[in-house]
Amino acid sequence: MRDELELDDLDRGLIHALHVEARAPFTLIADILGSSTQTVVRRYRRLHAEGGLRVVALPTPRSARAHQWFVRLTAATRTAHDIALALARRPDTSWVRLTSGGTEIVTIIHAAPSGPDAHSLLLRDIPRTAGITAVSAHYLLHTYLGGPTAWRGRVGTLTPEQEARLRAHDIPAGGEGGAKGGVERDDPYTLTDADLRLLAVLREDARASYADLAAATGSTPSSVTRRLTELRTRCALFFDVDLEPALLGATVSALLWMQVAPSHLDEVATALAAHDELAVVAATTGPTNLVAHALCRDAEALHHYLTRRVALDAITRIETAPVLRTYKAAATLRG
């Protein structure tokens, strides 16, 4: 069982290393962690099989030219599970969780900005779904924490020097790694059909070798290397490490829907983004204009966080929705 898996410092160091450089060679990670390559590979495979560890690549919203929506669906208890599972299986969702007594489903929907299928899930599919009794859609305006920025509970093992070695390492062309992160520009890169084919493979396994990526996309290893290097340099994609938070000691998960005076929204969101307890902080439209995802050790730790850390005068209202089950995190389906 996943919840019986216990992580040691080597496991945590490996997870941290993958966050810093998702495609770093195991030889480099092993050297930095002071272990053997065989041991690190064995730990990675165990975390993958028993802990649900997945390393995935996702397009940045600007490069995908997609609108992102936090959608809250209220469903009858008997149908909530099936609806959540159906949403998780869709390619246009990236986050599906069951909250609030098993009757509310929260998902992130990626909608095309225009065209005949624009917002089809919101405007057509969801309204036609039996069992849904209420829908609340919140357009995601700005992400302060989440996506390319890792939850700090996953990145507390390596020293700054070890992180620097990972970031500075030059991966040879055709090797196992990839280009270092680029700088986001004012003119976002628009993904081509070839890029989308490559991303479809990386969404399943961002550590796939260049040979495997080439075979899956009908290209060559050198072409795939150049393409991935360009995508990273242009900040057209980011890598994410998906792992059940309970394995890292966070057994309580909750969504915080907050109402903040617009004049204080940026200040509050920036402050919250520095909190170790939060994995996501995003500004949205709607009656609650700030959403956060809290990961805490236990219920008492969540209570302490809510009463001592989030008790800010500018937050006029807060709704706490415990997460009961995660069906999809990043792009990964969970059983």
N, C-alpha and C positions, 0 to 999 in steps of 0.2 A: 504493500500500500504506500502511496506517495507520502501520506502524513507520517509514516514511520521512518522515512528516510532522514537521517541526521547528517548535517553538513559540517565539515571541519574547515580549518583555515585554507587548506588547499582547494577545496570546492569553492569556497567564497572568493578566493583569489582568482580562480578560473572564471567565475561569473563576472567579477569586476573587470578582468582583462578583456572579456568578450564585449563588454559595454564600451570600453575605450577603443578597441580596434576589433570589430566583429570578425574580420577575415585574417587576423594575425595567424601565422603558422604556429602549429602546436609546438614546434621546436623552440620558437621564440618565447612563447608563453611558459613552457617548461623551464627554460633558462632563467627567466625573470622570477619564477616562483621557486627556484632552487630544487626542481624535481626532474624526473626523467620524462622524455617524450612519451614513452609507453604508458607511464602512470597517468599523465595528463589526459591522453587519449582515452584510457580506460575510465577515468572519472567523468569525462565528457559524455561518453556513451551511457554510463550509469545514470547521470543526471537527465539525459535525453529519454531513456527508457523508463526510469522510475520517478523522476521529478518533473516530467513534462517540459524540460528545457527546450526552447526553440530559439534559433537565431534567424530573424527574418529581415527582409528589406522592404521598405514601403516608400511610395512616392510622396514627396512633400505636397501639401495641398496646393501650393502655388504652381508647381510644375504639372500637376494632374489637372489643373483648372477645374476643380470640383468644389462645390459648396458642401460644408460639413454642418450637420445638424445633430444636436443632442435631442433625442426623441423619448418622451416618457409615455408609455402605453399602460393603461389600466385594463386588466383582463380578468375574466372569471377564473377562480382558482383552478378549476378543472381543465381549462384550456391554456393557462399561462405557460406551462412547460412546453407544449407543442408549438405555440407561437414563437417563443424564445428560440427554440431549436430551429424552426424554419427561418427566422431572421439570421441566425448564426451561419446558416448554410449559404446565405446570399453573398455574392462577391462585392456588393455595394455597402456592406456593413463591416465595421472593424472592432466593435465593442458591444457585447451583449451581456447584460447582467439582470438577474432577478432580485428585486428588492422589496421592502415594505410588506412583509407578511406573505410574500409569494403571489401578490396580485399585480405588482408593477414591474414592467420590463423597461430597462433603460438601454438604448442603443445609440451608436453613432452611425449616421447614414451619410454616404458620400453621393451627392446628387450632381448630375450634369447641369451646368448653368443655363443651357439653352438646348433647343432641339425638341423633337416629338416625345422623347423619353425623359425630358427634364423633370425631376421631382416626381417621377411616376410612382415610386414607393409611397411617398407622402400623400400624393393627390389621388391615386387610384388603388394601389394594392392594399394599403392599410385600411382605408375606409370600407373596403369590400370584405375584410377578414372577419368572420364570425367570432364572437367571444370578446372582441375589443369594445370596451364601454367608454373609454375616454382617451384622447390624444393631446399631448402638449409638445409642440416643436420649438426648440430654442436654437437659433442660428448661431454657430460658433464664430465669434468675432476676432478673438485673439487668444493664443495659447501662451501662458506665462510659464507653465511647467508641464512636462509631458512630451510625448513624441520623441524627438532626438535627445531630450534632457532626461537622464535616468533618475528614477527614484533613488534617493540616497541610501535606502536600506540595502541596495544591491552593490553600492560602490564605496564601502567603508573599509576595504581590506588593503589595497595596494598603497604604497607610498607615492608622493608626487614624483619621485625619481623613477619609480617603476612605471608609472603612467607615461612619463616623458619618453622612456625607452620604447614603449609601444607606439606612441604617436610619431616618434622620429624615425622609426625603422623604415628603410626604403625597401619595398617589396619589388624584386625583379619582375620585369614584364613576363607574363606567362606563369608566374609563381602562384602561391596560394593566397596571397593577400590582395590589397587593392590600394588605390590612391588615398592619401590623407584627405580629410574633409576640406572643402573649399569654403569660399565666402559667398554668402547670399547676395545677389545683385538685384538692382532695381528692375531689370528686365528679366523676369523669370523664364527659365528654359521650358519649352513646350515639348512634352514627350512625343516621340515618333512611334509608329507601329512596331518598329524593331525594338525600341526601348521598352514598350509595354510587354512584348514577348519575353524579353530578358527579365523584367521585373516579376512576371508571373512565375518564373522559375525561382527567383531569389525570394519571393514571398513564401515559398515552401521551405527553402533551405538556403540561407544567405551565405553559408560556408561551402556551397557546392564548388568543386574545382572548375577551373576555366575550361578544361576539356569537357566536363559534364555540361556546363552552361552552353558551350558551343554545340554539342550534340543535340541538346534539347531545343535550341533555337535555330538550328540549321545554319550555323555560322562557323567561324574558325576561332581557335583559342586566342590568336592575336587580335582579331577583330573584337571579340568579347572583352578582352583586356582593355583595349582603347575605349570601347563604349562605356564600360563601367568606370574607368578613370574619368572620363568626361562627365558622366552623371554625378559622380562624387564631387568633382571640382566645381560644378555648377550648382551644387546643393539641390539637385533634382530628386534625390532620394536620401533616406536615412535608415540606419540599422537599429533594430530593437531586439532586446533579449527578453523573451517571455518565460516566466517561471512563477510558479504558485508562491505568493507572498508568505504563506504559512510556513514554508520551508526555511524562510529567513526570519522566522519568529513573529511575523505579523498575522495573528489569527483572527483579528477583527477588521473588517473592511466596511466602509460606509461612504456614501455620497452625501456631500454637504451642498445644499441649494441655498444660496445666500442672496439677500437683497442689500445692495450698497448704494449710497447716494452717488450719482454719476460723477460728481466733482471729486470724490474720494476713491473711485473705483481703481484707478491705476495704482495709487499709493497702497491700497489694501491688498490688491492682487500681487503686487511686487513683494510686499512683506510676507504674505502667505507662501509664496513660491520658495522662500528661504527656509520653510519649516520642514524638518526631517520627516514629520508624520505624513506629509502629503506627496502623492505621486502625480497628481494632475491638478492644475489650476487654470481655469479658462473663463474668459468673459463671453457672455452670451446675450442674446435678446430675451425678452420675456419678463414676467413679474419678478423672477429671481434672475439677476444679471451676472452672477458669479457662481461657478460650480467648482467643487474640489473633490478629490478622491482621497480619503484618509485611510491609512494603513497603520494599525496600532497593535501593540502586544496582546492586549486583552480589553475587556469592557471597561475596566477601571482606568486603563491608560487612555481610552477614548474619552471617558468622562473628564479626566484631568485635562485633556487637550481642549475639549469644548468649553470648559469652564475657566481655564487659566490662559490658554494661548489664543483662542479665537474670539474671546470676549472683547472685541474692539468696538468703540463707540460708533464708528462709521457703518458697522454691520447692523442694520435695523431689524433684520429677520433672518433666521437660519432654520432650515428644515434638515433633519438628519435621517437618512434612509439607509439602514443596514443592508449590505449586500449578502444575500443568502446563497447565491450560486452564480458562478461565472461560466457562461456558455462559449464565449469567444473573447479573447484578449489579443490586442494587436490584430494579426490576421489568422490566429491559431484557434482552431476548434478544440474545445475541451470536452472530454467524455463525462 
